[in-house]
Amino acid sequence: MTIVIADDDPVVREVVRRYLERDGRTVLETGDGATTSAALAALGPAVELVILDVMMPAPDGVELCRAVRSGPRPDTPIILLTALGDEDDRVIGLEAGADDYVTKPFSPRELALRVSSVLRRVRPQEVELPTLRCGPVEVRPVERLAFLDGRPVELTPREFDLLAFLLRNPRRVFGREELLAQVWGWDFGDLSTVTVHIKRLRAKLGGFHRIETVWGRRYAWDRSGGDS
């Protein structure tokens, strides 16, 4: 399995590659959107995770993120590299389907830890986990599959983790800080990450979602206590 690191700065690519290789990862470097797109197509299911620079030559990281999410392997984990303080880039990237982001300048070790965190969450657990159901919504944690009224729902790894967490904890109210810690594994971070993922999850579940907003910035699944 290969991690693709796409950035037009060769120094960034080299440093990131070295840190990931220390963790035993296989890494492929690309410097622009066109080369990255071709590499993803050539590697196919061998792509373990993709790291995309938002500002690299076209197609940029956000465009490539959208392309992956609408392509044959939409559940491929994606981490975006964004400019420090550029909240618009981060929100747009999350709305495009990114699972995580790291702001520049960044610690290569932090990025390597984010990679490990994302990969732990997308890999099935060795223990048998029960299927989660609430009305027409069904989540199978081991297979990492979600269904809506019997039909598969395409979710990003983070969307899947968030939905599974909410279904495991129905009627409990969680603040955004709690969700960052429980679902993302972050002690701190941009709270808009949670807001964007909640918005995307509601859109994908449509009228069947039971995600309630409580007191403005807190969320709960099915506080009414409907059928489960």
Steps between C-alpha positions, in 0.01 A plus 500: 500500500621850411450846646502774236639837610415776249664841549680733262771565760764225471637578846160441659459175309843370598461579870153345517618194308787443742273516804244267347767253390631494858155368591536226240280663236552478125482850351466642149574870442324714237536873433183608323137409452529336160783269608314416820182414312693269269677335795172436683352341191807281447522385862126438535412301814867505608454860621490492879457874559548827310656823631405794276630857503207737447709750300694272266478551120169401343308303571555619856451297816132583542420410138685171536321429826166543326618279212598219738168521685308470172729232356521121525658504850311775685597372847874565447627692807606857416697755703528857370792737556365855534642847564514608863201711596318452169171375643321516164744247351449267794121516489490460121735203530288333765186559297676342202541183707841523671534286811753724668722801438832635623590869481831628364755542641460168677697246698579197279461282808152641559405416142635147542290462815192628315565241229517223761181627665303502174623155399413351839146624462444367148633152570254245638539406864610145573222457756147437379293817523120490487304651216350837597144585396257785544192491282616470136862586588735203536875505570728195488820598685711198405431535129486881526181509299194721547151447360193717474176310458704206368699706250876562543600853602842628393669658801853626549694329782436792738130516411475128569677535836274790600180316406610182680590697812163677509313174447694338785402788726136586416332786683826616658594862432858571388677832457730553206807472725379160621443377146846617394648297785280190463475472120810678371727423794605866523562679828452830318417617150273705277143447622365575152629153407216349704242747366588420139489123554163522675368701205631246247364206697155656521502561124595140421238352734235746382168488681602183685767663713430555868787733580363779715665833575481573872561851634671611181835318507420159649365192326307185581353206309131437549425673831133414447585135562346358181526144376853360492 
